[in-house]
Amino acid sequence: MNKVSIACIAVILALVSISCRQITTFSVELPASELDIPFSINLDSLTSVPASSLSLWETTQGKVPIPFQVSETNPRRLHWIIRLQDGLTKRTYRLSKAAPEKFDSIKAVKRNGALVIRAGNKDLLGYQYETVYPPAGQDSSYKRSGFIHPLWAPNGQVLTRIQPPDHYHHYGIWNPWTRTLFEQDTVDFWNIRGRKGAVRFSKFVSQADGPVFAEYTALHEHVVFKKDNTEKIALNELQTVRVYHPGAGNNYYFVDITSKLSCASESPLLIIAYRYGGLGWRATEHWNRYNSEMLTSEGNTRDNTDNTRAKWIMVYGELPENDEGGMVILSHTSNYNHPEPLRVWDKNGNDGRGDMFINFAPTKNKDWLLEPGNTYTLRYRLVVFNGKMTKENAESAWSSFTSVSRNGF
């Protein structure tokens, strides 16, 4: 065989090798969006190749390696973030059998009784799994575990507050129910000083890190303090918190909070309609009636939001270091009593100081019976930002949160 023939065979083998490595190409149709979009697909419908032997490339305009992450569920899901790019609503991708590119990960680390999620050298979210006790001299029944604090803006300012002197039972971002009926007893899991009930961290069920998101799932026990001085768990809550890696140069990031509620015994739990209960946020003490505002999907502001319903609510204002920012809370269409009623403090709240408190309260005007054998799910997405967030930004974020999660293949 001469040298020319050998060279030709080498070229043919190279082409065959490239063809074998390519598993599939696919495209994604997106809703119009002002912000990046977390996305996922059913990986097992495309390939059975292990995730460690895959790479993902976007081929919409050229060929760009894409950070991705695979959740080992059944079926497996392939996750990535579709970054905002020239308003394009159709993206094309190629999945190949090759070692993935190296990207920085977002990670969760344990620190001083909290699980802290960090991207690079930035802290983004802290989850307090160890019990936090009230300040010295206060009733010890105000102790609590299983809540989010601190939640940091992208530039490092803390957006949450715990144990304010006016409400020692307020804990950052937390989710108790206020008026419930369990085994003929009326139980309050929110106002814990009454010693009728409490919500506490039990254990971590799972944890994941990667280039797309870091997440944890924690078991929360909703505990009833019985009249005979015994305890009984009325409700188990599996709360999954997923923090997505901020994009380079972005002044925002996403946090998904999913709560799966199930009765812990053969007894049902009736959540009785009450003006607050569910996912609450006690915001930074830096905000007051003069330097902060809110806006809802229905166009309401702080003066007229309480007792209305909304798909989303945005809270924003001045922040330390001559900055500004805030957070949008998006409520999923599958949530109970959606669009959910809101409980907020207006500018005259707390004796006119105008402290910020926000609560999506699905049982504000409607009972909710949780029965044994069933699982009930509440889903929210937080868009945490510095700078400005427009109504159009918030609306597009809500649209992608609900339509992509519903229609993602």
Sequence and secondary structure as in RCSB ss.txt:
>XXXX:A:sequence
MNKVSIACIAVILALVSISCRQITTFSVELPASELDIPFSINLDSLTSVPASSLSLWETTQGKVPIPFQVSETNP
RRLHWIIRLQDGLTKRTYRLSKAAPEKFDSIKAVKRNGALVIRAGNKDLLGYQYETVYPPAGQDSSYKRSGFIHP
LWAPNGQVLTRIQPPDHYHHYGIWNPWTRTLFEQDTVDFWNIRGRKGAVRFSKFVSQADGPVFAEYTALHEHVVF
KKDNTEKIALNELQTVRVYHPGAGNNYYFVDITSKLSCASESPLLIIAYRYGGLGWRATEHWNRYNSEMLTSEGN
TRDNTDNTRAKWIMVYGELPENDEGGMVILSHTSNYNHPEPLRVWDKNGNDGRGDMFINFAPTKNKDWLLEPGNT
YTLRYRLVVFNGKMTKENAESAWSSFTSVSRNGF
>XXXX:A:secstr
  HHHHHHHHHHHHHHHHHHHEEEEEEEE    SS EEEEEEGGGT  S GGGEEEEE SSS EE   EEE SSS
 EEEEEE   TT  EEEEEEEES       EEEEEETTEEEEEETTEEEEEEE S B   TTS GGG B SEEEE
EB TTS B B BS TT TT BSEE   SSEEETTEEE SSSGGGSSEEEEEEEEEEEE BSSEEEEEEEEEEEEE
 TTS EEEEEEEEEEEEEE   TT SEEEEEEEEEEEESSSS EEE   S  SEEEEB TT  TTTEEEEETTS 
BTTT TT EESEEEEEEEETTTEEEEEEEEE TTSTTSSEEEEE  TTTTTTT   EEEE TTSSS EEE TT  
EEEEEEEEEEES   HHHHHHHHHHHHHHHHH  
